[in-house]
């Protein structure tokens, strides 16, 4: 979220990792990170999480309640992990939209799914989560996995997701969160700020982007704060599930 420091003609200030930057520059800075890491994104996800990210995403799919004929929006869908599974669930009568603000990530996802023959009921849209270009009351389910922490105005994005959902539709936010144990938190910090940038340099030749990713996780609202944001925006029956000791949390809300 942005703070309130404003000069006479200055942009509001927000955070980019631990840096303070004008809001007008954040989207471009985030875009540069994901342009840099797109080609190695899947490999780095497997290495960073020892493959556990696949279990987090599987639980998201299970909790989504998506079934045949549904219309699903996968925001920040990147390389298409969730979209691939939703495509199978909704079947030929359903539709999945993979949306991402970053054209490099979107291209990787599109190429991957087309290569696997999974694009028949999938469309690809470059879109800003804060201003989704879809009609009101359109989707049965909206997901955003590991993307909300990069959004400048999180409340605006959540409100946009609420708007495009049908009444009774579900929003699922899968995101890094706050470990529930102090011991785990210390170990996680050591991993994030030492090993993670080293792996980024070794595998993707980019330590700075992975340092930003670690910092962006620390700047993201914790479990209860995000729950309150969803409720304030208008979602009902908001719950969250901690996974891997709270390193990751899955929030779920229903549009009344």
N, C-alpha and C positions, 0 to 999 in steps of 0.2 A: 504494500500500500504506500501511497505517496505521503510525504509529510507536507507541512504547510509553509515552508520557507519559500518566499517569492520576492524577487526584486521587481522594480517598476515594469520592466519589459521581459523579465526572465520567465522561463518555464518553471512550473512546479518541479520539485526535486523528488526523485524516487531512488530506489536502490538497484544496483546491478552487482549482484553478489554483495561484497562488503563496501563497494564504491558507491558514492552518491553521484548521480548523473541527472541531467535534465530529462524529464519524461519523454520529450520529443526524440531523444537519442536512444532510449532503451530498446525499442523494438529492433532497430538496426544492429545494436550490439548483440542482442540475443540471436538475431539472424546470422551474424558472422560466426558465432559459436557453432550453430547447427550446420551452416554451410561447411565448416571445417571438419566436423565429426561425422557427417552423414554417411560417407562411404564405409566407415568402420563401426558404425553405431551398433549394429547387432552383435558383432564380435565383442566389442567393449562391454555391452550389457551382460553377455554371458560371463566374461572374465570378472567384471566388477562384482557380480552377485553370485558367482559360482553356479550360475544357471537357475538360481532360486526365483529370479524375476518371472520365469515361466509359470511357477506355482502361484505367484501373486496374481498374474493375469488369468490363470485358470479359475481361481476363486472369484475374480471379477465377473467372468463369463457366467459362472454358476449362479451368482447373486443377481445377475441382471434380469433373469426371468424372460429372456428373449426366446421367442418361439417362431414357428413357421408363419410367414406372411407379415411379420413385423417390419417396421421401418426404423433403422438404427443410425445414429450419427456418432462417429468415432472422431472426436476432436483431438488435435495433436496426435493423430494416428500414426504419423511417422512411417516406419517401415512395414506397418500393416499387421502386426501380431494379433491384435484384437479383431480387426476387420476380417482377417482370414477365417477366424472361428465364427464370427457373426454371420458371415456369408453362408456358411454351411447350415447354421441354425435357421436362418430366415427362409432359405430355399428359393426356388424360382419365382414365387409369388411375393417375396419380400424384397427389401432394398437396404443396402448399406452405403452410407456416404463416408468416405475417408477424407477428413478435412485437416489441413495443416497450414499454418501461416508461412511456413518455410518451403520454398519451391524445390530446394535440393532434397529435403527429406521426402516431400511428396513424390518426386520423381523416383527415388529409391523404392518407396512403397509401391508405386504404380508398376514399375518394371518387375519387381519381385512377384507381385500377385498375378500379373499378366503371364509371366514365365511359368507360374504354377497353374495356369488355367482357371484362376479364381476371380476373374473380373466380370463375369456375365451379369451379376446382380449388384455390382459395386461401381460407384462413381467417385471421382476424385475432384475435390474442390479446394482451391487455395483460399483460405478464409481466416479472418481475425476472430478469435473467440469472443472478443468484446462486442463485435458487431456482426453476428452470424447472418449470412445472406439467405435465410430460409423463412418460409411462412410461419405464422403463428400456429400452435397446436398441430404440429406436423409429424413429430417423431414419437415412437413408443418408448424409446430408450436413448439416452445420451451418455456417452462415456468420455472421460478425459484422463488419460494415464500418463503420469509424469510430465504434465504440461502446465498445470495451473500455476506452479511456482514461478514460471517464466512470464506470466501475464502481468502487465503493469497494474491494471485496475481489476482486481479479482472480483469485487462485488459486481461490477458491470458485466463481466463474463458470466458469472453465476446467474444474473438476471436475464442475460441473453439466452442462456441454456433453458431457463424456466419458460421463457416466452415460446421457444420452438417446440417444447414438449406438449404432447396431448395431456389433458386432465387424466390423472392416474398414471402418467408416464414416469419413468425412473431416471434419475441422474446418479451416475456412479463416478466418484472422484478417487482414483488410485494415485497416491502421492507419497513421497518420503515424508516422514513426520518425526516426532520426538520420542526417542527410546524411553521405555518405562523404567529402566534401571540405571542408576548413576554409574555403575561399573561398566555396563554395556555402552553407555553414552561416551565414556572416556576412551574405551577401545575403538568405538566407531569414529570418534574425532581423530584419533591417531591414524586410523586407516584412511580416512577421507582426505586429510591434509598432507599425508606423507606418501602412502602407497598409491593412491588414486592418481595424482598428477604424474608420478613416475610411470605408471602403466600407460597413461595417456601419451606421454612422451615416447615410450617404447613402441606402442602399438599404432597410435594414430599420429605420431610426430607432433603432438600438440598438448603440452602440459597446462597451458594457460586456460584452455577451454574447460578442462576437467577440474581445475582449481575453481573456476567460476561455478561449475555444477555443484561442487561441494559447498561453496559459500551460499548458493541460492537455496540449497536445502535448509541451511541454518536460518535463513531469513524468512522461510515459509511459515505461515501460522501453524501452531500446534493443533492437536486433534480437537480439543474443545473449542478453540477459537474458530476453526474452520466450520465446525458444527453450528456454532452460533451465527456465523456469516450466512450459511445456507438457510437457517431458520428465519433470520431477519429478512432475507431476500424473498421468502415466501414458500420455501419448501416445507413440507410436513413429514412427520414420522422419520426424522433424520437420525440415523445411527452410524456408528463407525466400528470397524473391526481392526484391531491391531494385529500386525503380522511381523514375524521375526523380531519380537520384543519391542514393537513400536517403531522400528526403523522405517516401516511402511505402514500406512493406514488406508483402509478402503472406507470412504464415506458414501452413504446411500440416502437419497431423499426422494420423496414422492411429490409430484405436482398435484395439489388439491383439485 
